[in-house]
Amino acid sequence: MKLSKAGLQGILLVSLLALITCAPNLVPKGWEFLLKREVSFANSRETIELPTAAKPLRSLLIVARMNDIEIFGIRITFDNGEDFSPDLRLKMKADVDSQAIDLPGDARRIRRIEFRYGKLIRKTRRAAIELWGK
């Protein structure tokens, strides 16, 4: 049985819609995009400076992209110089996993975030971390 061009296009369209509707919602409503940073697995530490225009936050959401990543530790430095290091170790699958972190105290601005990380699989030499806040 031979499919027509229109039939093949229809099958492709239905398959694409099925993938879109089954994809996990990594960023729930109400989160504001802060930045995306590619990280190299040649290093095991990355410091991300947040823009000074970023608004005060109560929670931070981390999303893994491009490659699975294991995060061994995070240190968040606030504008007033205080540090917060949540006790966590994350194994995140790219485009599947996200992790929310509630920040202590009232909403406040973040100056920088330091990640200690490694890769879980050897697909590529890079991964990306997206940061969202609310």
N, C-alpha and C positions, 0 to 999 in steps of 0.2 A: 504494500500500500504506500503510495507516494503522497506526501503532504503538499498542499499548495503553499505559495508564499504567504498568503493571508492566514492560512491555518497555522503555519510555523510562527508567524508574528503573534498570533493569538495565544499560542502555548507559551511563548517567551514572556508575553505581557502578564499572563496569569501567574507564571513562576516568579516573576519579579514582584508582583503584588503580594504573593505569599511570603516571600522573603522579607519584604518591608513590614508586613503586619506581624510577623513572628520575631522580628529583631527586638532585643531587649531594650527597654526604655532606660538608658543609663543615666539620664539627667531628668529627674522629675520636675514638674512645673514649679516655678518660683525661684529657681536658681539662676544666677547671673554669671555669664561667662567672664572669667578673669584673664586667662591666657593659656596658650598651648606651648610646650617646650619640648623639642626633640632632645633626647639624651643618648649619649654614646656609651656602649658597653665597654669601651676601652677604659672608661673611668668607673668608679663605684660610688661617686658622690657628686651631687649637683646642687648648686645654690641658685635659687630663683628669686630675683628681686621683683617685688610687686610694684606696679605703677603708683606714684604718690597720689594720683587722682582716685584710686580705689576707695570705695566707701567702707565704713566700719562693718565688720562681719561678726556673726555669731556662730556660723558653721562654715566648713570648708568641704568641698566634694572633689575627690580625686578620681579621674577616669583614665584607664590604660588604653593606649592606641598603638597600632602598628606592630607590636610584639608583646608577648607575655612578659611580665616583669614581677620581680619579687622586691618588695620594699622592706628593708631591715629596720629602718628608723626614720623618724621625721622630727625636725626641730623647727618650730615656728617662732619667729622673733617679731614682737609687736613694736609699734611706733615708740612706745615708752621705754624700749630696751628689754622688757621682760621676755623670757623664753618659756615655751611650752613644748614638752616632748611627750606626746601620748604614747602609752605602752602598747605598741602594736607591731605586728609583722604580717605583711600582706602578700599573698600570692594572687596576682591579678591577671586574668586572661584578657588579651587585647580585644576591644570592642564588645566585651561581654560583662566585665566587672567594673563597678565603681564603689567607692568607699566614702561615706560621710564621716566627718570628724566634728564633734561639738566642741567649740572653743570655750575656755573657762571665763567666767565673769561677764560683764556687759559687752555689747558690740564694740569692737575697736579695730583700728587699722592694722594690717599686717605689713611689716617692712620686708621680710624675706622668709623663705622656707628652704630648709636644707634637707635633701633626701639622701639616704644611703640605700643603694639598690644593686640588683644583679639580674641577669636574664634567666628565665626558666627553660627556654628552648633556644636552639641555635638557628632560628630562621633568618635573622638579619643581625646587623651590628648596631642597630638603632631601635629605639622605641620612642613613644611620645607620651607625655603626661599632660592632661588637661586639668586645669583648676577652675572650679566654679565656687561661687560664694553666695551666702544669703544672710 
